[in-house]
Amino acid sequence: MATLLQKIARLAVTTFRRDPRLTPGAYKTHYDQLSDLLARITPADLKLDPALLQDRGPFNPRRDGAPVTYMQIYEDLDVTICVFILKRGVRLPLHDHPGMCGLLKVVHGAVSIQSYSFLGDGNGQQQNNGIPHPSTTTTMPSHHQGLLAATKHPTIITSANDPACRLSPGENNLHEIHSLNGTAAFLDILSPPYGMDDRLGYERDCHYYRELDILPPGFGGGLEEGYEMGDGEGSSEGPTVLLCRVETPSDFWCDQAEFKGPPVLVDGNNGSL
C-alpha cells in the first residue's frame, strides 16, 4: 500500500508533467487534489529526524552549522520535491521561481511569508482559475532600467495546521520566508525544477532580490507607464514596489541532510510510481 508521501509524489508527477495533452481542467483537478493531500502530511510521514527539528534557541553558526538544511526527495525533468528546515530566527532570502509553479506546505513550526508578484511580465499563459498549465510556464518578467516592478502582498503566517501555499509564474512568484518562534520545516514542490531545463534548452537560475525603499537617482521619475510606487498603489492586493537583483545574501547558506523517509521511485518510461 502506498504511503501518503508516495501518493503525493505520484500525483505531483501526474500534475506537473509538461504534456500538452493534459487539459487545463484536468490539470486544475490534479492540482487541487495535490493541495488536499499535502494538507495531511506530517513530519512522521517524512521520517524527519527529531534532532533536526529541535529548537536550540536563536541561530548560532558555531553551534548550529548552516541556518537552513535541505533534503532532496525526488526530481525529474518536470518536478522537484524537497524539504527545507529553517532554524529559529533565520530566513530564506527574497528569491524568485522563474516560470515555475509550486506548493509549499509547512509540516513543523510556523513561518511568515512575504510574497510578491511581478508586474508587466506579459505572461499570457493558459490559465484555469488562476493556475497556469505547466506546458506554458516559460516566460520571464520584464526589466525596467535593471529593476523589476512587483505587487507586494500582505505578509501571511502559516503553520503545520494550515493548507499549502501556492505560487505560479504570474502570482506570488517571489517570496521571503522567516521561521517563527522556533525551528520550522516545510515540504516544497516546484515545477519545472531549478537548473538546466533540457526540454526548453536554458538554465533556470534562482535569483535574489531586495525591495527598494526609494527610487534610485536618475530613475526618470517613475515606473513603466501605468505603475505608481507607494502605499495603496498597484493591484487591489497591495502596493507596487521596485525590486533590485542582488548577490546571494551573506547570512544565507544551506547544508544538506539525507532523506530517510519512504523511497520515491518513478518509472522513467511512463512517469508512474
N, C-alpha and C positions, 0 to 999 in steps of 0.2 A: 504494500500500500504506500502511495506517495506521501511524503511529508508535506507540511504546509509550505516550506521553502521550495521544495521541488515543484509543487503546484504553481507557486508564484513565478518561478523561473520558466516553467513551460509556457505559462500564459504571457510572460514578458516577451519571450521569443516569438510567439504567435502574433502578439500585438505589434511589435516594432520591426518585424521582418519587412524590409523595403520591397514589397511585392505590389506592383501596380494593379494586380487582380484583387487585392484587398480593398473592398469598397469603403468609403467614409463611414457608412452606417455600421458595418461590421467592425471597423477599427474603433469607433466610439464605444460599441458594446464591449469589446475586449478591454479597452482602456478603463471603463467604469468597473468591470469585473475585477481587473487587476487592483484598482484602488480599494475595492471592498476586501479583497484577500489581504492586502497589506495592513488593513486596519486590525487584523488579528495577530500579526507577527509579534513575537516576544524575544527577549534575549535567550530564553531556553530553546526556542525553535532554531536559533542560530548557533547554539552551543558556545556562547561567548564566555570566555574565561572571566570569572568574577573578579580576579585580580586586576583585569584591565578596566573594570568599571568602578573600582574602589576610589572613593573621594579622599584624596590625601591633602586637601586644603589648596590654597592658591598655587597655581603652577610655579614650579621651581625647576629650571632646566638641569641644575646639578643633581637633583634628586630624581626627576621625572623623565629625563631624556627629551624627546620631542613633545611639543604641545598637542600634536594630533597623531593618532595611529590609524593606519589604513589597512583594510583587509580586502583582497580581491576574492570574489566568489565565482564569477563567471564573466567571460567576454567572448564575443564573436564579432563579425563584421558589422552587425546592426545594433547590438545592445551590450551594455556592461552593467553588472550587478556587483555592488561592493558595500562595505561598511566603513564609516568614519566614527572614530571615538575622540571626543574633544575633552581635554582635562578642564578642571574648574577655571573659569575666567578667561579662556582662550577663544580664539576666533578662527574661522575660515575667512580670509580677507575677501573683499568685494571682487567677484570674478564672474566671467561670462560662460555661456554654453553655446558656442556658435552653431546655429542651425539645428539645435538639439531640443528634444522633448525629454521630460523627466518626471520622476516621482520621488519624493523624499519622505520617509516615514521614521519618526523618532521612535526608538524601541526602549530607551532608558534615559531618565532625566528629562530635561527641558532645554529648549533653545529659543533665542529670539532671532527672527529672520527679517532683515531689511531687504526688500526686493525692489527692483527697477525693471521697467520695460522700455526698450529702445523706441525712439520716435523716428519717423522718416526713413524706415528701412526698406520701404517698397516691397514688402514681403510677397503679398498676393498668393500665399499658399492656399490650396484647397482646404477648407475647414468645415467641420461639423460641430456646431455648438462650441466654437472656440478651440477645438482640438485639431491641429493640422495633421493631415495624412503623412505618414513617415516617408513616403516616396517623394515628397515635395519640400522637405526641410533642408533647403540648400542655400538660401540667401543670407547675406550678412548685412549688418546695419551700415548706413551711410555716415561718412565723417564730414564735419564742417570745420575747416581750419585745424584739423588734428584732434578735435573734440567730438563728443557724441552727446546728443540730446536724449534725455530719458525722462519718463514719468517715474517719480518716486512714490511708491505705495506706502501706506501705513505699516509700521512695524507690527509683526504678529509674534505671539508666543505660542509655541506648540510643544506638546509633551507626548509621552507614550500613550496617553488616553485620547489623543486627537487623531483625526484621519490624516492621510498622506497629503502633503503639499504638492502642487503641480506647477510645472514650468513648460513653456513652449518657445519656439523661435521668436514669437511676437509678444509673449506675455510672461512677465516675471523671469526673464531670461538671465538677469544678473541678480546675485544676492550675496549678502554678507551674513554669516551665521555665528552667533555667540552662544557659548554654553552658559547656563544659568544655575546658580546655587549648587554646583557640583559637577561631576562628570556626566557627559551626555553622549549618547550613541544613536546613530541613525543609519538606516538602510537606504541606499541610493540606487535608483535605476535610471540610466541615461541612454538615449538613442539619438543619433549614432554615437559611438564612443569617441573620446579624445584620441588623438594620434592620426596616423596615416589612414585616410579613407580610400581604400582600394576601389570601391565602387565609383567614387567621384574623381579620384586621382589628385587629391590635395591633402595637405596636413591640417588637421583641426586642432589648433592650439588653445590652451586656456590662457586668457589674458586677465590682468589685474587692473583695477581702477581706483580712483579716489574722486569724491564729489567735490567740485569747486564751490567755495563759499561766495566768491565774487567773480565777475567776468575778468579775464586776463587783459592786460594793457594791449591796445591795438586790435581788440577783437572785432571792432567795427560796429559796436553799439547794440548787438542783439544776436539772436539765433537765426536759423534759417527762417524764411518767410512763414508766418503763421505760428511761430513759437515765441512765447514770452517767458522770461525767467522770473520766478518769485513765488511766494506762498499763494496758494489758491489758483495759480495758473496751470495750464496744461490740461490733462484729462480730468474727468469728474472724480477719479480715484486718487489724485494727488498732484502736487506741483510739478512743473517741468524744471529739470536741473541739468547742469553740464557735468559730464564725466570725462576725466582725463586718464589715459592709459599710463600705468606706472610699472616699474620693475616689481618682481616678487618681493613683498614686504619682508623685512629682516626678522620680524617676530613670528614668521610662519615657516614651519618645516614639518615634515612627516617622517615617522618611522613606519615600518611595515610588520604586521603580525600574520602568522599563518592562520588561515581559516580552518577551523576544526569541526565545522558543522556538517550537515548531511551533504554528500557529494552531489554536485550538479553536473551531469554529463549530458551532452547533446549529440544526437546523431547528425553528423555533417551532411548526410545525404538528403535528409528531409526536414531537419530542424526540430524534430520531436525529441522529447526526453525519454 
